[in-house]
Amino acid sequence: MTSAQVITTQAATTVATKSEIVVEESSTMAAVLRVDPQVETSVNDFQTFISFVFSISIFGASTFAIILGEMTDPADIWKPDSPPFSLPQVRNFLAISWLCFILSIAVAAYSSSILTIFRQRANHIYEKSWYKTWDVYGLIASAILHLLLVMAFLFLSVALVAYVGTVGWVAVGFSAGAGVFVLGLTAYQCM
């Protein structure tokens, strides 16, 4: 018998032994060892959301080049009127937006790491206490990520007001509406 066959035989014996243990255990224990589809769906949805946040945030973080580059002074565009925001204010708005995008990348990365640690510690045995713990952390991370993205787009929109007034204010309105939606969604998920 080769070593590969021995390993395969040992693995099959281990699986069979675990199956027998589950069968011999009470029905409550067997239920604990099964993966709850709701938990797995929740985890998969969160991982998809993290990928989406990474994509948007990397795109938004590219505003850093604009902050450091040569920008047209809004006063030149609005002559003879005064602009709603000065060039230093616009740079500040863009810098705050960039910071929100960078923070969302960091929160997404850390929350993804925490999820991985939770899953490894659970050893694919997702019981109610695991789900409740992850549910709290996942909800907090999700709310923070949503709010950071909304804030980033809000400050980008305010910076846009200095150059294209009406379009900028419409974007501010949509960003504010998205913020209200995120707060409502978070409150609904907490129920």
C-alpha positions in Angstrom: 0.0 0.0 0.0 1.4 3.4 -1.0 1.6 6.4 1.3 -1.1 8.2 -0.7 -3.4 5.2 -0.3 -2.8 5.2 3.5 -3.6 8.9 3.7 -6.7 8.4 1.7 -7.8 5.5 3.9 -7.1 7.4 7.0 -9.1 10.4 5.7 -12.0 8.2 4.9 -11.9 6.6 8.3 -11.8 10.0 9.9 -14.8 11.2 7.9 -16.7 8.0 8.7 -15.8 8.3 12.4 -17.1 11.9 12.4 -20.3 10.8 10.7 -20.8 8.2 13.3 -20.2 10.7 16.1 -22.8 13.0 14.6 -25.3 10.1 14.2 -24.7 9.0 17.8 -24.9 12.5 19.2 -28.3 14.0 20.0 -30.3 15.7 17.2 -29.5 19.1 18.7 -25.7 18.6 18.3 -26.3 17.4 14.7 -28.1 20.6 14.0 -25.2 22.6 15.3 -22.8 20.9 13.0 -24.7 21.8 9.9 -24.0 25.1 8.1 -27.0 27.4 8.4 -27.8 28.6 4.9 -28.8 32.0 6.3 -25.3 32.4 7.8 -23.6 31.3 4.6 -25.7 33.7 2.6 -25.0 36.6 5.0 -21.2 35.9 4.8 -21.2 35.7 1.0 -23.3 38.9 0.7 -20.8 40.7 3.0 -17.9 39.5 0.9 -19.5 40.7 -2.3 -20.2 44.1 -0.6 -16.5 44.3 0.4 -15.5 43.7 -3.2 -17.8 46.5 -4.3 -16.5 48.9 -1.7 -12.9 48.1 -2.7 -13.7 48.9 -6.4 -15.5 52.2 -5.6 -12.9 53.3 -3.0 -9.9 52.6 -5.3 -11.6 54.7 -8.0 -12.4 57.5 -5.5 -8.9 57.5 -4.0 -7.5 58.5 -7.4 -8.7 62.0 -6.5 -5.3 62.4 -4.7 -3.7 63.4 -7.9 -6.2 66.1 -8.4 -5.6 67.5 -4.9 -1.9 67.8 -5.6 -2.2 68.9 -9.2 -2.9 72.3 -10.8 -6.6 73.3 -10.4 -8.5 76.1 -11.9 -9.5 78.7 -9.4 -13.3 78.8 -9.1 -13.0 82.6 -8.9 -11.9 82.6 -12.6 -15.0 80.6 -13.6 -17.5 82.7 -11.6 -16.3 86.2 -12.6 -17.7 88.8 -11.9 -19.5 87.0 -9.1 -17.8 85.4 -6.2 -17.6 81.6 -6.2 -19.5 79.6 -3.5 -16.2 78.1 -2.4 -12.6 79.2 -2.8 -9.8 77.1 -4.2 -8.4 76.2 -0.7 -11.9 75.1 0.4 -12.3 72.9 -2.7 -8.9 71.3 -2.0 -10.1 70.6 1.6 -13.3 69.1 0.3 -11.4 66.8 -2.1 -8.9 65.9 0.7 -11.7 64.9 3.0 -13.3 62.9 0.2 -10.0 61.1 -0.5 -9.6 60.4 3.3 -13.1 58.8 3.4 -12.3 56.6 0.4 -9.0 55.5 2.0 -10.7 54.8 5.3 -13.3 52.7 3.6 -10.5 50.7 2.0 -9.0 50.2 5.4 -12.3 49.3 7.1 -13.2 46.9 4.3 -9.8 45.2 4.5 -9.9 44.8 8.3 -13.5 43.6 8.4 -12.7 41.1 5.7 -9.7 39.9 7.8 -11.9 39.7 11.0 -14.5 37.6 9.0 -11.7 35.2 7.9 -10.5 34.8 11.5 -14.0 34.2 12.8 -14.6 31.6 10.1 -11.3 29.8 10.8 -12.0 29.7 14.5 -15.5 28.3 13.9 -14.0 25.5 11.8 -17.1 25.6 9.6 -19.4 24.9 12.5 -21.6 28.0 12.5 -23.8 27.9 15.6 -26.1 30.6 16.8 -23.6 32.3 19.0 -21.2 32.6 16.0 -23.9 34.1 13.9 -24.9 36.6 16.5 -21.3 37.7 17.0 -20.7 38.0 13.3 -24.0 39.7 12.8 -23.1 42.5 15.2 -19.6 43.0 13.7 -20.9 42.7 10.2 -23.6 45.3 10.8 -21.2 47.8 12.3 -18.7 47.3 9.5 -21.4 47.6 6.9 -22.8 50.8 8.4 -19.3 52.4 8.7 -18.5 51.5 5.1 -21.8 52.9 3.8 -21.4 56.1 5.7 -17.8 56.6 4.6 -18.8 56.1 1.0 -21.7 58.5 1.3 -19.4 61.1 3.0 -16.8 60.7 0.3 -19.4 61.4 -2.4 -20.9 64.2 -0.5 -17.6 66.0 -0.2 -16.8 65.4 -3.9 -20.2 66.9 -4.7 -19.6 69.9 -2.6 -16.3 70.4 -4.4 -18.1 70.2 -7.7 -20.4 73.1 -6.6 -17.5 75.5 -6.9 -17.2 74.7 -10.6 -20.6 73.7 -11.8 -23.1 75.1 -9.3 -26.4 73.4 -10.2 -25.0 70.0 -11.0 -23.0 70.1 -7.8 -26.0 70.9 -5.7 -28.0 68.1 -7.3 -25.2 65.7 -6.5 -25.2 67.1 -2.9 -28.9 66.3 -2.7 -28.5 62.8 -4.0 -25.6 62.2 -1.6 -27.7 63.5 1.3 -30.6 61.2 0.2 -28.2 58.3 0.1 -27.1 59.2 3.6 -30.7 59.1 4.8 -31.2 55.8 3.0 -28.1 54.3 4.7 -29.3 55.4 8.2 -32.7 54.0 7.5 -31.3 50.7 6.2 -29.0 50.4 9.2 -31.9 51.1 11.6 -34.0 48.5 9.8 -31.2 45.9 10.0 -30.9 46.5 13.8 -34.6 45.6 14.3 
